[in-house]
Amino acid sequence: MTMTSSLRAPLGACALALLFAAPVADAQLAPEGPGGIEPPAELFVEYTGSVYFLSVADISLSARLSEVDYAAAATFESAGLLRWFDDTNIEATAIGYLGEDGLIPYRYEHINYASDKGRVVGIDFPERVAMPDVNPPFGSMGQPPASDAERAGALDPISVMLGLSLALPGDSDTPCSGTLPIFDGKARYDLRFENAGMDQVRTRAWRGEAVRCRAYVEPVSGYDPGDRPTEEETARPVHIWLAPIGGAYVPVRFRAATQIGDISIMATRITAGDGQPAGD
């Protein structure tokens, strides 16, 4: 395996896990917790990714939640070592509404500004079915492509991130368990979560006790030959540490094993609710 693929696959898995942050036991995307306690109306987190202390990525996520709708965005930019092999500058956004059963996505899209294709990967959600809107179109939507039945009820990455990050710690006796259906504009996959108990974690932005979560990617459809994750890759989880901050489960650390060493993503800045950085 080349150095490029050794880095890209697990780093992409970490970024994927970041966008899906903070799963709860019943996978409910609930905007309000028990007792009517409201999660923060705004959330902003910055991260840095590294391999052997060498920077490979800069990542951020931000979200706004009102009584009737929501908007969220995430960025992923390769840095340092990784930029020599794979120049990536992705921005993803999502908007939607708040329903009785949680977040209802309306529109998702992402673009890689470092690519000369200028492709905008969009998803619309008529009648809760994720429908791709890609311009210019992909040469292939996978073999086989994701069917309407497989995309029914699937969620976009950013809406999942927002809904699950804003689930209150008291929503479940067992945070980080269950499975979520995801569609990213081409690939359809499930994320399966396992709770690994409590752990101590320390980053530049936060330190203390956090829920340790294992996330497994389970491919369904929409992959071209050679792109579908292997059994070895899907057997290796991404480890996520979820910290209770400002009424939300905020991912503060990620780790994924690779053939050249562990990739680690750490939170460097967290702002929730009142605009003040999260403390120790």
Steps between C-alpha positions, in 0.01 A plus 500: 500500500632846412548774755216693339243224546635417847419854607187577300279205593520524881521879501185504292344265753591742779345787307196284436470425869536869575201580281301233679612593849329406827259212433231414755349161572184522290659713226234766560588843360326684782540878534381505861588285799318389815342761720477748212868593534619659177836412342717793384356710217849532350802271489847551350796261519845504339722192468847409382603159366847351530710187443810463719458869600504606133198707398281343228161679523310802630129443571214713633130468562238763582127488558200723572173367635177700538152397608397418143809430289872434498813568296841337531835491322825306516838548334782252438834620362813292455808650661871437540601145408169400337494805270805361317297194399136610496395867488148516645288800598141387561213714625167334582172664604152388598169669578174355626206524735415387849217247511331316783735206445817710468697653214356479147765574236399716204826556306861384530797576279878487498779610267874436492654837413838335437355295214503634144163333430303754704244229577219586742362187667148578619218302659130589516250317722153483342274288723803404712675324209860617447527594129843587350544828312859496368638754253694409295375142543724215612611270221352218706265485799655171609455133418227463599377856564295571811131430433205716602413242765854513644498880503157523668552632852874550452654815642774730374827515695458854634143455627613186679789691654275780621214289626722259689738760638204687647353193668522557874712270717185404694315383188628146533632261761743369238641775276668384181310192386273411210528545123431796268433497122714752309500625139777740392384570144635175355583239761242350732634353823408441861692616804493251787595630844625322812541649846846428644437660841640813662855623454720795591592722208706818469523739206589867457128588511371269776602240754306268727288185486339413168304219339724284283317394186591255223357571152494240220423578135277236336477556120166435328514626139623780275866392484710456186728196473808561712332771710291278727667462841655159557401269785829587671421872479141465624619284792715788630289756689558870534523585870315818605507670840175690574506768768187645670543872429230768510213252480648307206718196438795666323762280331834615641733229372515236222748222433535251213769235447690491169790303356734791569371585848204656678322802357378727779255792476480733800267791582694824527209740558140449615230766529148401608190706578624820660791559266761430768766233442445176692725471802660216685 
